[in-house]
Amino acid sequence: MYGLLRPWLFRLDAEEAHEWVLGLLARLSSSSLLPVLIRRPEAPAVLKQEIWGLNFDNPIGLAAGFDKDGRAVPALAALGFGFVETGTVTPRPQPGNPRPRLFRLPADEAIINRMGFNNQGAQALAQRLAAARPLCPVPVGVNLGKNKDTPLDRAVEDYQAAMEATYPVADYLVVNVSSPNTPELRRLQEEGPLTELLGALVRLRDRLAGKHGAKAPLLVKVAPDLTDDQLAAVVKAGEGAGIDGYVATNTTVERPGLRDPLAGEQGGLSGRPLAPMARRMLARLYLLTGGRKPLIGVGGIHDGAEAYRRIRAGASLLQIYTGFVYHGPRLPAAIAREIAAALTRDGYSSLQEAVGVDAEAVAAQGDGGPG
């Protein structure tokens, strides 16, 4: 079906096509016929994991940005995702940057976006997820950001407000300090500001855990453009605050070897060209944390082979977005099957046995290895 729809969708403006697909999935999510219309595929047993006290029947998640406002979570879970991350959400609604702000690069199997955290606000997301959660059999995360017009010296208040509003409906939370599309946001990855931010959020999380009777894991999403010293500073701040994991990586401002005429558009690049950078960043994070913190690998994962490389580089969980746009709704289940086959081929009885086995080799490669 997607093979027939894709040529039509790709003739539309990228954001219009996204809204059409998301609208369809949202309608399916509210339909009592969802289990009949989309039958969730069974995941191979070798992929099942318990991480942070949460059960993942497969490691393939949907990255933040696709369903910022949690409109289609049940339908997305039905397609075979092992978890779904909503957001980035800000405390107050905001329209994001002016259109056009989303660009497909088919020649590179990539996307450039400068969306700017367009979303309906934390309260709206919380209300929608509260209604959707009984229909969703997989963990749901919330990616937190700050409003564009909030000064950097008051960013902590924004993240706290977004966390407090969404905490009751989030299985895990991600602190987004790495988007290139909100002015100065990436300065929050510097050790001083990040130490202050994460310390405040961990303290708030612990208070909310006591109030709600459940402790949601708190993760940090990092940029792929960090130097070794900058990444070490992020980890120092994260480990000092006591966060629970990392997401590697966000989009990049680099333009590695692109061929598409739209390559010069401003914004963050995702998709196949990002894979080597994201893979190396993941491996570096795995080594810096000593493999003690679960990592989510994201950026340029388009098939099972790349997903398996990411596991061997240090990821316990994975996320896709651009690959989902190019390859359609069968991709999560296809990647899960390919990972399971690779694990069996290599003699592993569980996914966790393969996590990080190639981390040193990947981290040593200047570009993260072949894409």
Summary of the structure (lengths in Angstrom):
residues: 371
radius of gyration: 18.9
end to end distance: 28.4
largest distance: 52.6
contacts: 1351
relative contact order: 0.13
helix: 48%
strand: 16%
